[in-house]
């Protein structure tokens, strides 16, 4: 598990590499990717449990 010190270090390195203007864009892109991944996992779980109607969404 990542501790507080490690998280702060990662954020500082990201700030240095990408700059303050790009960080919000990167955070939005990461959030969107995580939401899409969770949606796909949920679809696969429902399909595997037989709750779906034989087709995946999307």
N, C-alpha and C positions, 0 to 999 in steps of 0.2 A: 504494500500500500504506500502511496506517496504521502509524505509528511508535509507539514507547513513549509519548512525550509526548502524542500525540493520544489514545491509548487511555486514559491516566490522566485526561485532561481530560474525555473522554466519560463515564467512570465517576463522576467527581466531580459532573458536571452531573446525571447520572441519580440519584445519591444525594441531591442537593439537591432535585430535582423530585419524586421518588417516596418518599423516606424509606427508612430501613433495613429497615422491616417489609415493604414491598412489593417490594423488589428480588429476594428469592428466588422470590416468586410469578411475577414477570415473567420471570426466568431460566428457570424450569420451563416456562412457557408458550412461550417462544421455542424452547427445546430440543425440545418436543413438535412445534411447527410445523415445525422444520427436519427432524426425523425423518419426519414425514408427507410433506413435500415430497420428500425423498430417496427414500422408498418409491414415491411416484407417478412420479418420474423413472425409477426402476429398472423399474417395471411398463411404462412407455411404451417404454423401450429394449428390453425383452424382447419386447414385442408387435411392435415395429418390426422386430426381427431374425427374427421367425417362431418364436421359442422358445415363445411362449404358445400356448394352444389356441383362440385366437380371441376370448377375453374378458379384460378387465382384472379384476384382483382388486379387491374393495371395492365 
